Amino acid sequence: MSADAYFAETVAALEPAAPQSELPFSKERCLELFDAQLGSRHLDLAARWLRSQKRGFYTIGSAGHEGNVAVAAASKPGDPALLHYRSGAFFLERARQVPGHNPLRDVLLGVVAAAEEPIAGGRHKVFGSHSLNVIPQTSTIASHLPRAMGVAFGIERARRLEIEGPWTGNAIAVCSFGDASANHSTATGAINAAVHCGYQRLPMPLLFVCEDNGIGISVRTPEGWIRSAYGSREGLKYFAADGCDLAEAYTTAEKAVGFVRERRKPAFLHLKTVRLMGHAGSDVESAYRTPAEIAAAQAGDPLVRTAKLLLDHRIATPDEIIALYSAKRDEVMEIAAEVSTAARLGSAREVMTPLAQSRPSAVKSEASRLGEPSEQPVTLAQAINRSLDDLLANVPKLLIFGEDVARKGGVYGVTRGLLKRHGAARVFDTLLDEQTILGLALGTSLSGFLPMPEIQYLAYLHNAADQLRGEAATLSFFSNGQYRNPMVVRIAGYAYQKGFGGHFHNDNAIAALRDIPGLIIASPARPDDAAGMLRTCVAAAKADGRVCVFLEAIALYHTRDLHEEGDEEWLATLPTEAVELGRGRTYGSGADLTIVTFANGVPMSLRAARTLAESGIDARVLDLRWLSPLPTEDLLREARATGHVLIADETRRSGGVSEGVLAALSDGGFEGRTARVTSEDSIIPLGDAAYHVLLSETDIEQAARKLLHR
């Protein structure tokens, strides 16, 4: 039986009964909410029709979850919402509250990947709208919860610091997800972080909404598990309701929203729902659900339950309810037919436009105002510290946070003194969870701040990389640039630490960063470059909303000498100018060989070049400085100047930076000779054993002689 026929037959057979309680809203309001539920259901059916016509590309629906309309009704349009992909009714009701929207058409434009779709521009089907404060989310399981925690934190921190942001002072963040997602480490970490803030009496106005349909694709959630896991957690107020009962869901949602708005504490709203029509259009749920299970879910249909509510309260008759259903079907199908031929994105350039919006002149202008020069020579760590101090003084919206960055001043002293000079509201320690640290950055950046989180060691990034890959880098893509995540992520990394070794403190794997579209990766070696590049990263974040990673070579933090002890040739004064994005730095003018390198490879290559000169090989050294985008223009110029290129790469041979450099040389038409020397494809061991697998100066010298046949 078709969904339409089932609804008509079931409603026609309903008999009115005496209401068990009064409605928590007016009769007119009840009809408005039912209209949103009907619209959501028919959007699901239209999406499947469009797919059958080979015009639609997304069939994950909201059928059975239409009770989330109650959450939209209980919250305000000014409350930022980060929604589960089964949030059709919420979205339609939120749009009804703000005149001037056509949400049915907007959603269907997303289904057909139309270029005119108002949030993602045909790049993905998402629930999102800048004017409705609905922040578009990806389909990655629970990956948006850390961001939601950050948004809630940012709402209150902006009020405390009197920073103008997009949300009003009494706004709350609303974040919805499914019962299967509630088990993901990203979800449990974000919820833990929210409770952790509340435990410290830090405001956290965040409503978690778990829409529990009891199944994740085909994997069942044990009955009672969500209540068991979250129903009695101290510091997390728990509310539960039958999400298929509109009146109960609304009453409970109002209580939950009111609690969060008044107390500024996190709460967990557990809505029991059903899943109808399978996970998506391609899902044959009869393969893993019995007929009795499918029928039981159908019996809980929230549309039929709301129809019964209308009937019992004498708001509408069965015929009138069926007429409303049919009228909404006709309305939605007419729109579906109209948008089915809408133009789609027509080129790679159109698709990629939001990924890396770049205004070099604006970035240069902004960077020129951010730093103060210094005539006193400093180390790399000191240069970064002083630059952070200047940036905090010049950028009121800048926040610095991470593990040990405040009271201790960083493991290596790089953030020492910043807490005392700029206060705990802007420089603060976090709990030890990289997903939370990056989620906090994602959320506060949407709340009006320019966050600069620190990841204590590069090896610690990998368990949280999706917060950069799946969230930070995709937001501008899925919102067509309407939402951006301006941030600069400082990461201490690379190897060669003396007396403090092992993999977790000497990681040299950055491949997971280099292929993230639109991500800027800075990797300074010298103190003056670090200061100038940090200003540029902050300027790019401010001016263009860019996401930047600033890789700091731990082994160079306190380095003073280059060739001999006491020469202090690795000290430098802070520059007056910023470093242009995507430009390298050349040392020397040797005509025989160009050594291309970065980070720890720069002093090693300079020393190797000096040794080579003693045997008549005249080499120049190009410090890439930027690993994304690579300084291709400088690379090709310096390569052609000698005709011989050796890439000295301290990262691994497989997936390392040298692969990208070789590709850039090839793509640029370089016809000279090339070679590379790298670290081994190995985990870095403890102690002196590390030097068996890491790039060395001897390796560079030998590779240079081999390339030149000398």
C-alpha positions, 0 to 999 in steps of 0.5 A, a space after each residue: 500500500 502506498 503512503 498516501 493510501 495508507 494515510 487516507 485509509 487510516 485517518 478515514 477509520 479514526 473515531 473521535 474520543 474525549 481528549 485526555 488533556 488540554 492542548 498546549 497550544 491554540 487550535 490554529 497553532 496546532 494546524 500550523 504545526 501539522 502543516 509543517 509535518 505534512 510538508 516534511 512527509 511530502 518532501 520525502 515522497 517527492 524526493 523519491 519520486 524525483 529519484 525515480 525520474 533520475 532528477 533527484 540525488 538525495 532520499 534520506 528522509 524525515 518520515 517518522 521524525 516529524 515530531 521535531 516540529 515541536 522543538 522548532 516551535 518551542 525555540 526561537 528563530 534567533 537560536 542557532 540550530 545544528 540539525 540532524 538530517 531528519 529535521 524536515 519538520 523543524 526546518 519548515 516550522 523555523 522558516 514559517 516563523 520568519 516571513 519571506 522564505 519558501 522552505 519547500 522549494 528550498 529543500 527540493 532545490 537541494 534534492 535536485 542539486 540546483 545551483 540556485 539552491 539558497 544555502 549550498 548552491 547545489 553542492 549537497 542537500 542540507 538543512 541550512 539557512 543563514 537568515 534562519 540561523 540554521 547552520 548546515 551540517 554534513 552527514 558525518 555521524 555526530 561530527 557537529 556536536 563539538 561545534 554545537 558545544 562551541 557555539 553555545 560557549 561562544 554565545 556566553 563568552 561574547 556576552 562576557 567580553 562584549 563582543 558583537 556576534 550573530 546571536 542575541 544574549 539569551 540565545 541557546 544552541 539547539 543540536 539534534 542527532 539520532 540514537 545511533 549517533 549518540 554512541 559515537 565518540 564525537 558525541 560522547 566527547 561533546 556532551 562530556 565537554 558541555 557537562 564539564 563546563 557546567 560543572 565549573 559553573 561556566 555557562 553552556 546554553 546548549 540543548 541536545 536533542 536525541 531523536 531515538 527511532 531505535 535503529 541506525 540503518 540496520 543496527 538496533 539500539 537496545 531498548 532503554 539504552 539512551 535513557 540509561 546512558 543519559 537519563 541520570 547524568 549529573 549536570 545534564 538535565 534530562 527531558 523525555 517525551 513521545 516524539 510521535 505525540 505532538 502535544 507531549 513533544 511540544 510541552 516537553 520541548 518547551 520545558 527543556 528550552 526554558 530550562 536551558 534559556 533560563 539556567 544557561 546549562 546543558 540539557 538532553 531532550 530525548 524524543 522517542 520516534 519511529 523510522 518510516 520508509 527505511 533509512 533512505 530510498 535505496 534501503 530495503 528494510 525488509 532485509 533486516 526488519 520483520 513485517 511485525 517490526 515494520 508494522 509497529 513503526 507504521 502504527 506510530 506514524 506521527 502524522 496519524 497521531 497528530 490527525 487523531 489529535 485534531 479529530 479528538 479536539 474537534 479541530 478537523 474532521 477525517 475528510 478535512 484532514 485528508 484534504 489537508 494531506 492531499 492539498 500539501 501533496 499537490 503543492 509539494 509535487 508541483 514544486 518538485 516538477 518545477 525544480 526538476 529541470 533547474 540548472 546545476 553547477 556547470 564547472 569545477 570552478 563553480 563547484 570549488 568557488 567557496 572553498 578558498 575565497 582569497 583576496 590577497 590585497 585585503 589580507 596584506 592590508 590586514 596583516 600590515 596592521 597586526 604586528 609590532 617590529 622588534 630590534 632584539 634578536 629572538 628565538 622561534 618560540 620567543 617570536 611566536 610568543 611576542 606575535 601572539 601577545 601583539 595579536 591579542 592586543 590588536 585583535 579583540 576577538 582573538 581567543 587562545 586556548 588548548 591544553 596547558 596554554 594558560 597557567 603553564 604557558 605551554 609545554 615549551 613556554 610559547 604562550 607564557 605570560 599571555 594569561 596574565 596580560 590578557 585575562 582568562 576570558 581570552 587565554 584559557 586551558 581546556 580539557 584534554 580532548 582534541 575533538 573538543 578543542 577543535 569543536 570549540 574553535 568551530 563554534 566560537 568562530 561562528 559566534 563572532 570570535 577568531 579562535 586560535 586553538 593549540 594542539 599540543 603535539 601533531 600526533 594528538 591531532 589525528 584522532 580529531 582530524 575530522 573536525 578540520 576535514 569534515 567540519 571546518 573545511 566543508 562549512 563554506 562549501 556547504 553554505 556557499 560561503 555564507 558561513 565561514 570558520 575563520 581560525 588559526 590552529 597552532 600545532 607543535 610538531 615534527 621530530 628531532 627533539 633532543 632528550 624527549 622522544 618517541 612517536 607521540 612527541 616526534 610525529 612527522 605525518 602531515 598527509 592528512 592535512 595536505 589534501 584538505 581542500 582550502 586549508 592553509 598550512 604554514 610551516 615556518 623555520 626561522 623566527 622572523 618568518 614565524 612572526 610574519 606568517 602568523 600575522 598572515 594567517 590571522 589576516 587570512 582568517 579575518 579577511 577571508 574566513 580561512 582555516 589555517 594550520 600553523 605547524 611549529 617545529 618543536 626542535 627549532 623552538 629554542 635554537 640559537 645557532 646555525 653552524 657553530 655553537 655561539 654564532 646565534 645565526 638562527 636568531 632574528 628580529 621581528 619584521 615590520 612586514 608580514 609574509 605573503 601567502 604562498 611565497 617561499 624564501 631563498 638562501 644563497 644564489 648557487 648555480 649548481 643545485 637548488 635544495 627545496 626544503 622546509 621546517 627542520 630541513 632548512 637549517 640542515 640544508 643550509 649546513 649541508 650546502 656549506 659542506 657541499 661548497 667546500 667540494 665545489 658544489 654551489 647550492 641555493 636553498 629554497 624554504 617553502 614556508 607554505 605547504 598549502 598552497 605551495 609557493 609554485 612560482 618561487 619553486 619553478 623559478 629557483 628550479 630553473 635557475 640551476 636545472 637540478 632540484 633536490 627535495 629535502 623532506 623530513 616527512 615520510 617518503 609515502 604521503 610526504 611533502 616531497 610528493 607534492 613538490 615533485 608534482 608541482 615541478 612536473 605540472 609546471 613543465 620543469 625539464 631539469 633533473 630532480 631527486 628527493 631524500 626523505 625520512 623513512 616510512 616508519 613510526 619514530 622510535 625512542 632515543 637515538 634509534 630515531 636517527 636511523 629513520 629520520 632525514 639527516 644532513 649526511 643524507 642531504 649531502 650524499 643525495 646532492 652528490 649523487 644527483 650531480 654525479 659528484 
